[in-house]
Amino acid sequence: MKAKELDNKFDAGEDVSEHLDLAKARRPQQDQKRVNVDFPLWMIQQLDKEAKRLGVPRQSIIKVWVAERLQKAA
């Protein structure tokens, strides 16, 4: 199938998933790289308290808050 035909089917609301190899699908700019950050103990304690309140891991809070700040700065 040509890309134009796939685009037309997608735009028409048709399910085009059978034409895609989802095993090879990637999200652009979503590759991850591990970084180490040292926080003062009081920050860790407050992060843990907020994470517990929301029922999510500490890392999730940090990711969301950093992403929000970066979006504001952009």
Secondary structure, DSSP 4 states (H G I P E B T S, - for coil): --HHHHHHHHHTT---GGGS-GGG---TT-----------HHHHHHHHHHHHHHTS-HHHHHHHHHHHHHHHH-
